[in-house]
Structures are given as C-alpha cells and as structure tokens.
Amino acid sequence: MKVWEPARPLLARLGAIGKGSAGSGGSVRRRGGRTAPGRRPIPGWRSIRGRVAVVIAVPICLLLAVAGLAVHGRADTLGAAQTVRAEVGLSLRVQALVHQLQRERGLTNGLLGGEKEFRPPLAATRRRVDRALAGMREDNAVGEIIRRRLGRLAGIRAAADRGTADRAATLTFYTGAVDALNAVDPVAETATRADRQLADGLAALRELAAAKESVALERGLLNGVFAEGAFHGREYLTFTEVRATRVAALARFRQVATGSQRAALKRAFATEDAQRATAYENQADDAAVGSVLRADARTWWDAMTVLVDDLYAVQQSVGDGVRGRADRLSHDAETGLAAYLGAATLVAALLAGLAAFASRSLTRPLGALAEAAHDVARRRLPQAVTRIQQSAPDVVPLLLVPDVRDNADGHPLGAAAEITEVATSLHHVEHTALHLAAQQAGLRRNTTESLANLGRRNQNLVLRQLRLITRLERQELDPAALAELFELDHLATRMRRNAENLLVLAGKNPPRPTAAPTDGLEVVQAAVAEVEQYRRVLIATVEPVRVRGHAVADVSHLLAELIENGLIFSPPTEPVEVHGWYDTEDDTYCFAVVDHGVGMSEADKERAHTRFSDSGEEALLAAPTRFLGHLVVGRLAQRLGDGTQVHLFDTPGGGLSALLALPGRLLTPAQAPSAALPPARPAVSSLLNGFRAGVARAEARTTQGASS
C-alpha cells in the first residue's frame, strides 16, 4: 500500500485533506519525527570569514582615515597651488588691461590739455583697450567691475573727442576704474595660502603694480599739466600725493623682492628716458600752482611711456616668476598626491590580500571539513547504518571523513593544527557512531525476533485454545454453558488478533490463507467478531461485494483495528456504525467506520496519518506503545498493495470517521453496483458530505501552501 498516492480521483482528493489513522488500544497521537537539517549559510560576522573581515577592517579603516587626512592635505595644497597659478594668470591679464587703460588715461588727459598730436596714438590705444575688455568680460569678478566702472567709457571717450569733458573728472574716472581693477586682483586673496617664496613674489607683484599705477597716473596728470602749461586746482596736491605713493610702493617692493627683481627695477629707473622724466618731474615739483610751466608734453609723454613700459616688463618678469613658482608647487602637489594615493592603495590592497589569505586559510579547510561532515551525516553514515542493519551486527564498515589537509587534487590546504584536531575528533565520533549503530542494529534485531517469537507462541497457543473451545461448543448442550463458551471463544479470537499484531509489527506474519473470495458483509462480521464491545457495532449498509481470498484476512484485521479504535473513543451508549459502498467512478470499494465520540484535532489526525505512512522498523521502536495500532494499520494497508488508502475525517455532528478504500484489483463484484445508495442510519449522503467538506478544506490548504 502506498498511502496518499492518488490512484483514483476520489482518493486523490481525500489524500489532499490531511493525514490521519486509527489503531487498537490507543488514542490517535504521534511523535513528530525530526528532519535532518541541511547546511545553512552562517550570516554576517558570526562566521569566521566575517570575524576575520572585522578584525582586518578596523586597522584598514584607521589606515585609510590617516591616509585620507594626508591626501586631503595634499589635495588642499594642490588646490591652492592650482588656484594661485590660475589667479596669477588672471592677475597678469588684469594688469595688461590696466596697462592699456593707464596709457589711454594719459593720452586722453594730454588731449584734453590741448595736445592734438595725441589723437592718433589714443585711437590705437582705445582699440587695444577694447580687445582686452572683450577678453575680460566673461570673468565673474572682473566682468562685474568692468560693467560697473567702465560702463560710461564710450561717453567719456566721446566727450574727450569733442573737447567738452572736464580734465580732472576724466582723470578721476580712469583712475577709479584702474583702482577698482587692482582692488579685485585675486592674487591679494591667495598670497597668504601659498608658501613663503610664493607669498613674497605675490606681494612684490602687488607692490610693483601700485608703483606702476603711481608712475602711470603721474604720467597722465603731468601730461595734461604740461600740455596746458600750468597746474590748476588740486592738481599739484594730487601730483605730490602720487609721488609719495610711488615712493612708498617701491620701498615695500624692495623689501619683498628678490635681488634680481630689485636689479631689474634699478635698471628701469636708470635709463636715459627715466632720467629725462625725472628732470621733468623735478621741474614740475619746483613750480607753484598757477605758475607757467615750459615743458614739452610730447617729450614728457614719450619718456614716461618708456619708464611705464619698463616697469610693466619688470612686472611681467615678476609675474612669470610667480607663475613658475605656482607651477612647480602644483606639480609637486600633484606628485605628492599621486604618491600618497598610490601608497594608500598599495597598503589597502596588501591588507585586503592578507585578510583574504587569512580568511581563506581558515575557511577552506573548515569548509572542506563541514562538507565532509554533512556528507557523512546525510549520506554516508545512513548508508553505513543500513549496511550494518542488513548484515551481521559485528560487521562495522570503515567510514572516514576526508583529511582536511588534502583537497580533491591532493594539494595541501594549509589547515591549522586546531582544525586537524577537529577532524581527528570527527573520526572518533564516526567510529563511535558506527559501533553504536551496530549495537542498536543487534538490539533491534533481537527485539524484532523476540516480538516475532512471542507472537508465534501466543498465536499457536490461541489457535490450540480456539480448536479446543470449538470442540467443547460442539459437545455442550447446556445453553448457559454454551453462552459462556461463546464468550470464551470471542475472547480467544481477540487474543489471536493481538498475537497477530505482534507478528505484523515484526514483519513476520504471513496473511491467513483464504481459498475463495468472501462477501464484504462477512468480512465486516469477521472484523466485528474480533472486537470486545461487538454488541455496540451497527452494520448499517454494506453493498454487495466480494473480496479476493488473499486479502480477506488483512481487510478483516484492518477493519477490526479501526472499529475497536472507534469503540474505545466513543461513549458506551453510542454505537459505532460500519458502511460499505461501491464507487463506480473510481472503481473502488469503501468501508467507513463512523463513531460519535470525542473526535480528533487536525494536528492529531496529521500525526496519526504519519504513523500510517511510517511503518518501518524505526517507527516501531520510536513510537509510544499506545500508538502501535497505527503502525499495524499502516503495515496491513501496505501489505494490501498500491491503491489501498486509510483516511480519517470528522463525522458530521461530532466524532471521527475512518475510511478504508480498496482498489478494484482486490474485489470481485457480486453484482452490478447500484446507481443510487439506499438510505441507511446515518445516511450515506451525510458521510459523502463529510468527505466533500474535508476535500474542500484540503484543497484550500493546498492552494495556500502553493502560494506561500
């Protein structure tokens, strides 16, 4: 018998309802069997790999933090150097614009003083200023200054060309624009962020720009004064202030400039044009406000222009030096940053490699050991135990966990001494387990043989007793004594069934031979005759059917176990009903044993059905003695063959019903099965309703299990 394998549609639906059983002399319970656990991955830091990773990760994180600080410092240095380099370039472009504005300022001031010869060079200078302005408008800071300070440049130029512009106001306009451009020079903001040499170079560049502005402003101021021939208003005071500003700026420049820069400045002021400009300057210094100055404005302009250009050349030289220093700092910062990043990456990779090597040296042998242990526990040890049980009890097969020091290719795995000790301990555990299995196999074999021997002895004694009682019944004429002999005969019949139960459990009981097929009603009556409270059994409706001879004894025995279970767990006043009908759709014959007792929970029915299915030697030795009847039912159903099924379900109105379904190969119909079931107590229709309700619940559970 293969319980729950659907041989027919009805039986398949019944098999989906749940698991259940009935047995003699005990309630329906089961002891849940354990399932050998499979390997589960060890999550997180609880594994050796995780803990090694944690141990290595902490110093790696600390190292990366220190390296990150160093890299951050180098990155700041690199950023500052690159910023200075970019700002120096911007400053030089600003100074180029300032240089052209200074030239335009001087020429415009001379033109307003009456020197008409300045008009052609002024036009050329204006074009250069416009080109410089076009390249500077896109810069945010400088572009804003240009839009704010030089927005009226076109109007100032037009007024100067017409001769209607005020010379002092025009000079103030240009000077304000130049001062604004020098004020937003980005070099001033970054000088303190670089090294000392770069800071001095930036300071020298800034002071030289101030000195050059003073010289250019003096050139433009005196250009107009010499063109007109006298100072007016505050022009002389402005002249003296400009000279003082130049002297102070040059003094500060000499303090921060290098020797070569000071020498270049000295050469710029030692030229003939510079000496000529100094002579004109002294002449203007000696003149008072309103006195007539007899000086050639063109000569003054040319001489001062040469001096301004020389100062601009010195300024460009200083700027080139600063820019070169910024380039060297940027290159050094880039090299240092790359070195730090490379060193940090190398150290991190080295530590990660060491961590991986350490983790692998631990996890590989442990993994191999765990795989071998799981293979032993799940496959090799059970196979060895099976061989022990099938052979002599003193034969112990050799079973060893593979040495963790060698892998499948024979290469060493580098297992630690502690892991090797664990493997050795596992070897001892294996040997101990095998010896225990051999001892248990012998014990179980002896137990089974004892049960079988005891069952045979009891069976022989009971059979002899039954034959003796039969002879006495034939000879007895007294009705009272005959009734007592009948009771004794019934008691002996029950004893014979119990003896056969022992043989069934031990697997040593051949079925009682019956030559010819037997009517289904007679099979039920034979089963009722083997239970104690047979008077409470109500044979309700049993449709005609004939059971084949080789299955009669087992079917009768199985029904007796189910009937006695119903009698034990139902009130003494309630009958236990037996029904039988032929199912033409599934070609099966069903016996139903219906009681109205305490019933069973779903969990108890599932455990009972497990005992129906698990009827091996392990179940016999592990199940409590009060549940051995379940194993008897399962083994009898197995002996009847595939298609035989035993199923429990709730009786409508309370109680428990047991269904025994016999396949058509065990039956010989006495007549054509009737199309409709005759009424009975309880009606067969109510039993079928109970079956259908159970089927509906089973289908619902099956659907829920599939979805989960």
Residue pairs with C-beta under 8 A, 6 or more apart in sequence:
1 634
1 637
1 638
1 639
1 640
1 641
1 642
1 643
1 644
1 645
2 638
2 642
2 643
3 15
3 609
3 612
3 613
3 634
3 637
3 645
3 646
4 15
4 19
4 609
4 613
4 645
5 15
5 642
6 12
6 15
7 642
7 643
7 645
7 663
8 583
8 585
8 586
8 587
8 588
8 643
8 661
8 663
9 585
9 586
10 583
10 585
10 586
10 588
10 661
11 586
11 588
11 643
11 645
11 661
13 695
13 698
13 699
14 645
14 647
14 649
14 659
14 661
14 691
14 694
14 695
14 698
15 645
15 647
16 695
16 698
16 699
16 701
16 702
17 647
17 649
17 694
17 695
17 697
17 698
18 602
18 605
18 606
18 609
18 648
18 694
18 697
18 698
18 701
19 605
19 606
19 607
19 608
19 609
19 610
19 612
19 613
20 28
20 600
20 605
20 606
20 608
20 609
20 612
20 646
20 647
20 648
20 649
20 658
21 28
21 605
21 608
21 609
21 611
21 612
21 630
21 633
21 634
21 646
21 648
22 28
22 561
22 562
22 565
22 566
22 593
22 608
22 629
22 630
22 633
22 646
22 648
22 656
22 658
23 561
23 565
23 608
23 611
23 627
23 628
23 629
23 630
23 631
23 632
23 633
24 497
24 501
24 560
24 561
24 564
24 565
24 629
24 632
25 564
25 568
25 626
25 628
25 629
26 565
26 624
26 625
26 626
26 627
26 628
26 629
26 630
27 568
27 569
27 604
27 626
27 627
28 565
28 569
28 600
28 604
28 605
28 607
28 608
28 627
28 630
28 648
28 656
29 604
29 607
29 608
29 624
29 626
29 627
30 604
30 606
30 607
30 608
30 610
30 611
30 623
30 627
30 630
31 607
31 622
31 623
31 624
31 627
32 607
32 610
33 610
33 614
33 622
36 377
36 378
38 374
38 378
39 370
39 374
42 50
44 50
45 51
45 53
45 54
47 363
48 359
48 362
48 363
48 366
49 359
49 362
49 363
52 355
52 358
52 359
52 362
53 355
53 359
56 351
56 352
56 354
56 355
56 358
57 355
59 351
60 348
60 351
60 352
60 355
63 344
63 347
63 348
63 351
64 344
64 348
67 340
67 343
67 344
67 347
68 344
70 340
70 344
71 337
71 340
71 341
71 344
74 333
74 336
74 337
74 340
75 337
77 329
77 333
77 336
78 330
78 333
78 334
78 336
78 337
80 190
80 193
80 194
81 194
81 326
81 329
81 330
81 332
81 333
82 330
82 333
83 190
83 193
84 187
84 190
84 193
84 194
84 198
84 202
84 322
84 326
84 329
85 323
85 326
85 327
85 330
87 186
87 187
87 189
87 190
88 187
88 202
88 205
88 319
88 322
88 323
88 326
89 323
90 139
90 142
90 186
91 185
91 186
91 187
91 205
91 319
92 316
92 319
92 323
93 132
93 135
93 136
94 136
94 142
94 181
94 182
94 184
94 185
95 185
95 209
95 312
95 315
95 319
96 132
97 129
97 132
97 133
97 136
97 181
98 178
98 181
98 182
98 209
98 213
99 212
99 216
99 308
99 312
100 125
100 128
100 129
100 132
101 129
101 174
101 177
101 178
101 181
102 174
102 178
102 212
102 213
102 216
102 217
102 219
102 220
102 308
103 125
103 216
103 305
103 308
104 122
104 125
104 126
104 129
104 174
105 171
105 174
105 175
105 178
105 216
105 217
105 220
106 216
106 219
106 220
106 223
106 301
106 304
106 305
107 118
107 121
107 122
107 125
107 220
107 223
107 301
108 118
108 122
108 156
108 157
108 160
108 170
108 174
108 220
109 167
109 170
109 171
109 220
109 221
109 223
109 224
110 118
110 220
110 223
110 224
110 226
110 227
110 297
110 301
111 118
111 119
111 122
111 160
112 160
112 163
112 165
112 167
112 170
112 224
113 167
113 223
113 224
113 225
113 226
113 227
113 228
113 297
114 227
114 228
115 223
115 227
115 297
115 298
117 298
118 301
126 157
133 146
133 150
136 142
136 143
136 146
137 143
137 146
137 147
141 184
141 186
142 181
142 184
145 177
145 180
145 181
145 184
148 180
149 176
149 177
149 180
149 181
150 177
152 173
153 177
156 165
156 170
156 173
159 165
159 170
160 170
167 224
168 233
168 234
168 235
171 220
171 221
171 224
174 220
175 217
178 213
178 216
178 217
179 213
182 209
182 210
182 213
185 206
185 209
187 202
187 205
187 206
187 322
188 202
188 206
190 202
191 198
191 199
191 202
191 203
191 206
192 199
194 202
194 326
194 329
195 329
197 325
198 322
198 325
198 326
198 329
200 256
200 257
200 258
201 318
201 321
201 322
201 325
202 322
203 252
203 256
204 253
204 256
204 257
204 258
204 261
204 318
205 315
205 318
205 319
205 322
207 249
207 250
207 252
207 253
207 256
208 249
208 253
208 257
208 265
208 311
208 314
208 315
208 318
209 315
210 245
210 249
211 246
211 249
211 250
211 253
211 311
212 308
212 311
212 312
212 315
214 242
214 243
214 245
214 246
214 249
215 246
215 304
215 307
215 308
215 311
216 308
217 242
218 239
218 242
218 243
218 246
218 281
218 304
219 300
219 301
219 304
219 305
219 307
219 308
221 235
221 238
221 239
221 242
222 239
222 280
222 281
222 284
222 300
222 304
223 297
223 300
223 301
223 304
224 235
225 231
225 235
225 239
225 284
225 293
226 280
226 284
226 293
226 295
226 296
226 297
226 300
227 297
229 292
229 293
229 294
230 287
230 289
230 290
230 291
230 292
230 293
231 239
231 284
231 287
231 288
231 289
231 290
231 291
231 293
232 289
232 290
235 289
236 287
236 288
236 289
239 284
239 285
240 285
243 281
243 285
250 265
253 261
253 265
254 262
254 265
257 265
257 318
258 321
261 314
261 317
261 318
261 321
264 313
264 314
264 317
265 311
265 314
267 310
268 274
268 307
268 310
268 311
268 313
268 314
269 307
271 306
271 307
271 310
273 302
273 303
273 304
273 306
273 307
274 303
274 306
274 307
274 310
276 299
276 303
277 300
277 303
277 304
277 306
277 307
280 295
280 299
280 300
280 303
283 293
283 295
284 293
284 295
287 293
361 414
361 416
362 416
362 419
364 407
364 413
364 414
365 404
365 405
365 413
365 414
365 415
365 416
365 419
366 404
366 419
368 402
368 404
368 407
368 413
369 401
369 404
369 419
369 422
369 423
369 426
372 401
372 402
372 404
372 426
373 401
373 426
376 399
376 401
376 426
376 430
380 399
381 399
381 430
381 433
381 434
381 437
384 397
384 399
384 434
384 437
385 434
385 437
385 441
387 395
387 397
388 395
388 396
388 397
388 434
388 437
388 438
388 441
389 437
389 441
389 444
389 445
389 617
393 438
393 439
393 441
393 442
393 445
394 438
395 438
396 434
396 435
396 438
397 434
399 430
399 434
400 427
400 430
401 423
401 426
401 427
401 430
403 423
404 413
404 415
404 419
404 420
404 423
405 412
405 413
405 415
405 420
406 412
406 413
407 413
415 423
444 617
444 621
447 621
448 506
448 507
448 508
448 617
448 620
449 506
451 502
451 503
451 505
451 506
452 502
452 503
452 506
452 507
452 508
454 502
455 499
455 500
455 501
455 502
455 503
455 506
455 508
455 509
456 503
456 508
458 495
458 498
458 499
458 502
459 496
459 499
459 500
459 503
462 492
462 495
462 496
462 499
463 496
465 492
465 495
466 489
466 492
466 493
466 496
469 485
469 488
469 489
469 492
470 489
472 485
473 482
473 485
473 486
473 489
476 482
476 485
490 529
490 534
493 529
493 530
494 530
494 531
494 532
496 530
497 530
497 557
497 560
500 509
500 557
501 628
501 629
501 632
503 509
504 557
504 632
504 635
504 636
505 620
505 628
505 631
505 632
505 635
507 617
507 635
511 550
511 551
511 553
511 554
511 639
512 552
512 553
513 549
513 550
513 553
514 549
514 550
514 552
514 553
515 549
516 549
517 546
517 547
517 548
517 549
517 552
517 668
518 546
518 547
518 549
518 552
519 544
519 545
519 546
519 547
519 670
520 542
520 543
520 544
520 545
520 546
520 547
520 580
520 589
520 591
521 539
521 542
521 544
521 580
523 547
523 552
523 555
523 556
523 559
524 539
524 542
524 556
524 559
524 578
524 580
524 591
525 539
526 552
526 556
526 560
527 555
527 556
527 557
527 558
527 559
527 560
527 563
528 534
528 537
528 539
528 560
528 563
528 578
530 556
530 557
530 560
531 537
531 560
531 563
531 564
531 567
532 564
532 567
533 567
533 572
536 567
536 572
536 574
536 575
536 576
537 563
537 567
537 575
537 576
537 577
537 578
538 575
538 576
538 577
538 578
538 681
539 577
539 578
540 577
540 578
540 579
540 680
540 681
540 682
541 579
541 580
541 581
541 677
541 678
541 680
541 684
542 578
542 579
542 580
543 580
543 581
543 582
543 589
543 673
543 674
543 677
544 669
544 670
544 671
545 580
545 582
545 589
545 667
545 668
545 669
545 670
546 667
546 668
546 669
546 670
547 555
547 662
547 666
547 667
547 668
548 666
548 667
548 668
551 640
551 662
551 666
554 636
554 639
554 640
555 591
555 640
555 660
555 662
555 666
557 636
558 633
558 636
558 637
558 640
558 646
558 660
559 578
559 591
559 593
559 660
561 629
561 632
561 633
561 636
562 593
562 633
562 646
562 658
562 660
563 576
563 578
563 593
564 629
565 629
565 658
566 576
566 593
566 594
566 595
566 597
566 656
566 658
567 576
567 595
569 595
569 597
569 598
569 656
570 576
570 595
570 596
570 597
570 598
570 655
571 596
571 597
574 595
574 596
574 597
576 593
576 594
576 595
577 592
577 593
577 594
577 595
577 681
577 682
578 591
578 592
578 593
578 594
579 590
579 591
579 592
579 594
579 680
579 684
579 687
580 589
580 590
580 591
580 592
581 589
581 590
581 677
581 684
582 588
582 589
582 669
582 673
582 674
583 589
583 590
584 673
587 663
587 664
588 643
588 661
588 662
588 663
588 664
589 661
589 662
589 664
589 667
590 659
590 660
590 661
590 662
591 659
591 660
591 662
592 657
592 658
592 659
592 660
592 687
593 657
593 658
593 660
594 651
594 655
594 657
594 682
594 687
595 651
595 655
595 656
595 657
596 651
596 653
596 654
596 655
597 654
597 655
597 656
598 655
598 656
599 650
599 651
599 654
599 655
599 656
600 608
600 648
600 656
605 648
608 630
608 648
609 647
609 648
611 619
611 623
611 627
611 630
611 631
611 634
612 630
612 633
612 634
612 637
612 646
613 634
614 634
615 631
615 634
615 635
615 638
619 631
620 628
620 631
623 630
623 631
633 646
634 646
637 644
637 645
637 646
640 662
640 666
641 663
641 665
641 666
642 663
643 661
643 662
643 663
643 665
644 660
644 661
644 662
644 663
644 666
645 659
645 660
645 661
646 658
646 659
646 660
646 661
647 658
647 659
647 661
648 656
648 657
648 658
648 659
649 656
649 657
649 659
649 690
649 691
649 694
650 656
650 657
650 690
650 693
650 694
651 657
651 690
652 682
652 686
652 687
652 689
652 690
657 687
657 690
659 691
677 684
677 685
